[in-house]
């Protein structure tokens, strides 16, 4: 498939998706979001890919939604039309992707850009990264998870302040409050994201899928239900050939040869 707004490539067992609208600071137009969704779905279906990295390059991740595309749309068109559905497609794709998706964020990740990064499984940030939900400054509010995912990640007080004032959060603060996993020099960001994704891709795919699913459930259920879910997956892992191989390799002091079975 050819793409207009993104670049797609495979690095070993890692799929790499790069937002590529530099003239618009990677603003999330409808076409770009459709292409990201298509690329992630393609990698999800590719047995040779074990993890995905989503980035915007060294200068900017995504400065937000494409306001020119949304401007002037009446409520009834947004409510009944295809526009919101096409924009929701990418969030659903990221939510349902069983393979880990890592956001590598440098520069601005604002509005929809911040929401896109938060929809990934975790974020690695460059020292230049700045996160924010500034929609209130144009008389709107986050509409793709900004009020929900941000609150779950950083807590009510931080999320409320950011959504009500539009204040930006730098990379150091983002790491401190748990929005991002790690902060790296910008020149190391993509290499480290690819390396982390590569290490994940080398592991047992059933174990990775189970671990990802269990962590996601923690956000959506009670502690006791989550512990019960985790326990069932833990027990199920013992039915896989990879778990037997991993334990045998550990006991034999050798590297495991996982077959994703």
Helices and strands as residue ranges (DSSP letters): E 6-11, E 14-19, G 22-24, H 30-45, E 51-55, H 67-70, H 75-80, H 82-96, E 100-105, E 108-110, H 112-119, E 122-126, E 130-132, G 134-138, H 146-154, H 156-165, E 169-170, H 171-177, E 182-184, H 186-201, H 205-218, H 223-237, H 241-251
